[in-house]
Amino acid sequence: MKTALLKESGQVARFSVVGALSIFVYYALLFGLTEFAAVWYMLSSLAAFAGYYSVNFLLQKFWAFQNKDKKRVGRQLVQFSFVAVGNWVLNVTLLYVLVEYAHMWYMLAQGILTIVVSIISYLALRCIFRRDQPLSA
């Protein structure tokens, strides 16, 4: 029981570090493009997602979840992509609603959504990168 709890807490910590790095990339692109390049915040969000995605998959798979299995990497990439795109759609939809209808500052709205999306993402990635998956699953 104690070992499982330690393993889970280590995994959560690594997930959080990778997430923080990925989120930093996301926020830097979102803010930089919107504020300094005068790009509409919704387009900035798309570019920010691309940056986030590019650093997230490999670090989550190989470091955060310590999944060294290269036989399933293609399937995991597809599953990760579905989760990432689903999270992005959820994020930008709610971002738009919070900014346009709740009149919330886009960075505050994104901060709230980051927490929600991170919880969903952890639960999904924990399943995707589980090391005891059969090859045919």
Protein Blocks (a to p, Z undefined) as FASTA:
>chain_A
ZZmmmmmmmmmmmmmmmmmmmmmmmmmmmmmmmmmnopafklmmmmmmmmmmmmmmmmmm
mmmnopabfklmmmmmmmmmmmmmmmmmmmmmmmmmmmmmnopafklmmmmmmmmmmmmm
mmmmmmmmpckbcfkZZ
